[in-house]
Amino acid sequence: MTIKKKRLITKKLNSLKKAYIMATENKKYESHSFKSFLEQYHVVIPMVQRDYAQGRTTDDVNRVRNRFLDAIKTYLVKSEDDNDVMKMDFIYGEKEQVWSTTVANKLEKIIVTPLDGQQRLTTLYLLHWYAAKKCSIDERHYKFLNNFTYDIRPSSRDFCAHLMKYTPDWSITLKKQLVDQNWFMGEWHNDPTIIGMLVMLDSINDKFGNIANLWDILTKELANEKGRIIFYFLPLSENGLSDELYIKMNSRGKKLTAFEHLSMKTCMKKTQMKQER
């Protein structure tokens, strides 16, 4: 990479950082664990979003994925009396209230459509699914995962629905057994989100397979936070923000955007800094 190109990338990244800081200063936001977020909202990844990218197999994404999972694991293996948490920064999105058509003034649900944070949310969804299945958790305790789905393609949405009902065989890789199921459609091999999820699930199994009480660690509330891993949800319209910036930064494409790398690297940098103290 030439010096000129490096300077252009640095300039663009600094511009994104500035926009990120300006968008979050003096705004109202909510602190959530993934569990508390899905218990309060129904999360739908909208069509405007790119496909799930953290499961891609390029050298760059492989490196980012491994470092991101390592950073998560660092927090999950902390002692019970350590209340330090991993903060995954901001999730931006819109909220929509859905009212009952049969009962007057009854709020059925609140739908959140993330315009930034899809990659992190999807990884957390897959990690919680893995933990629930690996630890043989009763369905009643992980039914909140049904409140997460994709609207990018019907195939991605259908895959998530089948995944929730599936009980894995831990003697073979998750990707291999899932693609062999009779409900796994042949054309799903062409869905980048589904293929990315399969890659991520195997990576999660490699990283977290030796943590016996993974589900309890992920979902347990701490003394000062809602969970070991938290993020901040910032509703755009409630804070007078436009979705234009976030749509531009998350337009569908082949590579992770600089902003997506920034979000994940910020989490990993904070982890590294705490370890060095």
C-alpha positions as CSV (number, residue, x, y, z in Angstrom):
1,M,0.0,0.0,0.0
2,T,1.4,3.4,-1.0
3,I,1.9,6.2,1.5
4,K,-0.6,8.3,-0.4
5,K,-3.3,5.6,-0.1
6,K,-2.5,5.1,3.6
7,R,-3.0,8.9,4.1
8,L,-6.3,8.8,2.3
9,I,-7.6,5.9,4.4
10,T,-6.4,7.6,7.6
11,K,-8.2,10.8,6.6
12,K,-11.4,8.9,5.8
13,L,-11.2,7.0,9.1
14,N,-10.7,10.2,11.1
15,S,-13.7,11.7,9.3
16,L,-15.8,8.8,10.3
17,K,-14.5,9.0,13.9
18,K,-15.5,12.7,14.0
19,A,-19.0,11.9,12.7
20,Y,-19.3,9.1,15.3
21,I,-18.4,11.4,18.2
22,M,-20.6,14.3,17.0
23,A,-23.6,11.9,16.6
24,T,-23.3,10.5,20.2
25,E,-22.5,13.6,22.2
26,N,-25.3,14.8,24.6
27,K,-27.7,12.2,23.3
28,K,-30.2,10.0,25.1
29,Y,-29.3,6.3,24.9
30,E,-30.1,3.0,26.6
31,S,-27.6,0.5,28.1
32,H,-28.4,-3.1,27.3
33,S,-27.1,-6.6,27.3
34,F,-28.1,-8.6,24.3
35,K,-30.7,-10.4,26.4
36,S,-32.3,-7.3,27.8
37,F,-32.3,-5.7,24.3
38,L,-34.3,-8.6,22.8
39,E,-36.6,-8.9,25.8
40,Q,-37.6,-5.2,25.3
41,Y,-37.5,-5.0,21.5
42,H,-38.0,-7.1,18.3
43,V,-34.9,-6.5,16.2
44,V,-35.2,-6.7,12.4
45,I,-32.1,-6.3,10.3
46,P,-33.5,-4.1,7.4
47,M,-33.1,-4.6,3.6
48,V,-31.0,-1.5,3.4
49,Q,-28.3,-3.3,5.4
50,R,-25.4,-5.2,3.9
51,D,-25.1,-9.0,4.3
52,Y,-23.5,-10.4,7.5
53,A,-19.8,-9.8,6.9
54,Q,-18.0,-11.1,10.0
55,G,-18.2,-14.7,8.7
56,R,-16.4,-14.0,5.5
57,T,-13.2,-15.9,4.9
58,T,-10.8,-13.3,3.5
59,D,-7.5,-12.9,5.4
60,D,-8.5,-9.5,6.7
61,V,-11.9,-10.6,8.0
62,N,-10.5,-13.9,9.5
63,R,-8.0,-11.7,11.5
64,V,-10.7,-9.3,12.7
65,R,-13.1,-12.2,13.6
66,N,-10.5,-14.0,15.6
67,R,-9.5,-10.9,17.5
68,F,-13.1,-9.9,18.1
69,L,-14.0,-13.3,19.6
70,D,-10.8,-13.3,21.6
71,A,-11.8,-10.0,23.1
72,I,-15.2,-11.3,24.0
73,K,-13.8,-14.4,25.6
74,T,-11.4,-12.3,27.7
75,Y,-14.4,-10.8,29.5
76,L,-16.4,-14.1,29.7
77,V,-13.7,-15.9,31.6
78,K,-13.3,-13.2,34.3
79,S,-13.9,-14.3,37.9
80,E,-17.4,-13.9,39.3
81,D,-16.3,-11.1,41.7
82,D,-14.9,-9.1,38.8
83,N,-17.6,-6.7,37.6
84,D,-15.6,-5.4,34.6
85,V,-17.7,-5.5,31.4
86,M,-17.1,-5.3,27.7
87,K,-18.7,-2.2,26.2
88,M,-19.5,-2.7,22.5
89,D,-20.2,1.0,22.0
90,F,-23.3,2.3,20.2
91,I,-26.0,0.7,18.2
92,Y,-28.0,3.2,16.1
93,G,-31.5,2.5,14.9
94,E,-35.2,3.4,14.6
95,K,-38.0,2.3,16.8
96,E,-41.6,1.5,15.6
97,Q,-44.5,0.8,17.9
98,V,-46.9,-1.9,16.7
99,W,-50.4,-1.7,18.2
100,S,-53.0,-4.4,18.5
101,T,-55.6,-4.5,15.8
102,T,-58.1,-6.2,18.1
103,V,-57.5,-4.7,21.6
104,A,-57.7,-0.9,22.0
105,N,-54.6,0.9,23.2
106,K,-52.6,-2.4,23.5
107,L,-49.0,-2.2,22.5
108,E,-48.1,-5.5,20.9
109,K,-44.3,-4.9,20.4
110,I,-41.7,-2.4,19.5
111,I,-39.6,-3.1,16.4
112,V,-36.0,-1.8,16.2
113,T,-34.4,-1.6,12.8
114,P,-30.6,-1.1,13.3
115,L,-28.9,1.1,10.9
116,D,-25.5,0.5,12.4
117,G,-24.4,-2.4,14.6
118,Q,-25.8,-5.3,12.6
119,Q,-22.5,-7.1,12.5
120,R,-22.0,-7.0,16.3
121,L,-25.7,-7.9,17.0
122,T,-25.6,-10.9,14.6
123,T,-22.4,-12.2,16.3
124,L,-24.0,-11.8,19.7
125,Y,-27.2,-13.6,18.4
126,L,-25.1,-16.5,17.2
127,L,-23.0,-16.6,20.4
128,H,-26.2,-16.8,22.5
129,W,-27.7,-19.4,20.3
130,Y,-24.6,-21.5,20.6
131,A,-24.5,-21.1,24.4
132,A,-28.2,-22.1,24.7
133,K,-27.7,-25.2,22.6
134,K,-24.3,-26.2,24.0
135,C,-25.5,-25.9,27.6
136,S,-28.9,-27.6,26.9
137,I,-30.9,-24.7,28.1
138,D,-34.7,-25.0,28.3
139,E,-36.4,-23.3,25.4
140,R,-38.3,-21.1,27.7
141,H,-35.1,-19.3,28.8
142,Y,-33.8,-18.5,25.3
143,K,-37.1,-17.8,23.5
144,F,-36.1,-14.1,23.4
145,L,-33.7,-15.0,20.6
146,N,-36.8,-15.4,18.4
147,N,-37.0,-11.6,18.6
148,F,-34.0,-11.3,16.3
149,T,-34.4,-11.7,12.5
150,Y,-33.3,-10.6,9.1
151,D,-35.3,-8.8,6.4
152,I,-32.5,-8.6,3.9
153,R,-33.5,-11.9,2.2
154,P,-36.3,-14.4,3.0
155,S,-33.6,-17.1,3.0
156,S,-31.8,-15.4,5.9
157,R,-35.0,-15.0,7.8
158,D,-36.0,-18.7,7.2
159,F,-32.5,-19.9,8.2
160,C,-32.7,-18.2,11.6
161,A,-36.2,-19.7,12.2
162,H,-34.9,-23.2,11.5
163,L,-31.7,-22.6,13.5
164,M,-33.8,-21.8,16.6
165,K,-35.5,-25.3,16.4
166,Y,-32.3,-27.2,15.6
167,T,-30.5,-29.4,18.2
168,P,-26.8,-29.8,17.2
169,D,-24.7,-32.9,17.1
170,W,-21.5,-31.8,18.8
171,S,-19.4,-34.6,17.3
172,I,-19.1,-32.8,13.9
173,T,-18.8,-29.2,12.8
174,L,-21.9,-27.0,12.9
175,K,-21.5,-25.9,9.3
176,K,-21.2,-29.5,8.0
177,Q,-24.3,-30.8,9.8
178,L,-26.5,-27.7,9.1
179,V,-25.9,-27.8,5.4
180,D,-26.9,-31.5,5.4
181,Q,-30.3,-30.9,7.0
182,N,-33.3,-31.5,4.7
183,W,-34.6,-28.0,5.4
184,F,-31.4,-26.4,4.2
185,M,-32.2,-25.2,0.7
186,G,-29.6,-25.6,-2.1
187,E,-29.9,-21.9,-3.0
188,W,-28.9,-21.0,0.5
189,H,-25.3,-21.7,-0.4
190,N,-25.6,-18.4,-2.4
191,D,-26.8,-16.4,0.5
192,P,-23.7,-14.6,1.9
193,T,-25.4,-14.0,5.3
194,I,-26.2,-17.6,5.8
195,I,-22.7,-18.8,4.8
196,G,-21.2,-16.2,7.0
197,M,-23.2,-17.3,9.9
198,L,-22.1,-20.9,9.4
199,V,-18.4,-19.9,9.4
200,M,-19.0,-17.8,12.5
201,L,-20.7,-20.6,14.4
202,D,-17.7,-22.9,13.8
203,S,-15.4,-20.1,15.0
204,I,-17.5,-19.7,18.1
205,N,-17.4,-23.4,18.8
206,D,-13.6,-23.3,18.4
207,K,-13.2,-20.3,20.8
208,F,-15.9,-21.1,23.4
209,G,-16.4,-24.8,23.4
210,N,-14.4,-25.3,26.6
211,I,-16.5,-22.9,28.7
212,A,-19.0,-25.2,30.5
213,N,-21.3,-22.5,31.9
214,L,-21.2,-20.2,28.9
215,W,-25.0,-19.5,29.0
216,D,-25.0,-18.4,32.6
217,I,-22.0,-16.1,32.1
218,L,-23.6,-14.5,29.0
219,T,-27.0,-13.9,30.6
220,K,-26.2,-13.2,34.3
221,E,-26.7,-9.6,35.4
222,L,-23.8,-8.0,37.3
223,A,-23.9,-5.7,40.3
224,N,-23.5,-2.6,38.2
225,E,-24.5,-3.7,34.6
226,K,-27.1,-5.8,32.8
227,G,-24.5,-8.3,31.7
228,R,-20.9,-9.1,31.0
229,I,-21.2,-7.7,27.5
230,I,-23.2,-4.5,27.0
231,F,-23.8,-1.9,24.3
232,Y,-25.7,1.4,24.1
233,F,-28.8,1.8,21.9
234,L,-29.3,5.2,20.5
235,P,-32.7,5.8,18.8
236,L,-32.1,8.2,15.9
237,S,-35.4,10.0,15.6
238,E,-35.8,10.4,19.4
239,N,-32.5,12.3,19.4
240,G,-33.1,14.4,16.3
241,L,-30.7,12.5,14.2
242,S,-31.0,11.6,10.5
243,D,-30.5,8.1,9.2
244,E,-28.6,9.4,6.1
245,L,-25.1,9.1,7.6
246,Y,-25.7,5.6,8.8
247,I,-27.3,4.3,5.6
248,K,-24.2,5.6,3.6
249,M,-21.8,4.0,6.0
250,N,-23.6,0.6,5.9
251,S,-24.6,0.4,2.2
252,R,-24.3,-3.1,0.9
253,G,-20.9,-4.1,-0.5
254,K,-18.2,-6.6,-0.5
255,K,-16.0,-5.4,2.3
256,L,-16.5,-4.4,5.9
257,T,-16.6,-0.6,6.0
258,A,-13.9,1.4,7.9
259,F,-16.6,2.3,10.4
260,E,-17.4,-1.4,11.1
261,H,-13.7,-2.1,11.6
262,L,-13.6,1.0,13.9
263,S,-16.5,-0.3,16.0
264,M,-14.9,-3.7,16.5
265,K,-11.3,-2.3,17.0
266,T,-12.6,0.1,19.6
267,C,-13.9,-2.8,21.6
268,M,-10.7,-4.8,21.2
269,K,-8.5,-1.7,22.0
270,K,-10.4,-1.1,25.3
271,T,-9.8,-4.8,26.2
272,Q,-6.1,-4.5,25.4
273,M,-5.7,-1.3,27.4
274,K,-7.4,-2.9,30.5
275,Q,-5.2,-6.0,30.3
276,E,-2.1,-3.8,30.3
277,R,-3.0,-1.9,33.4
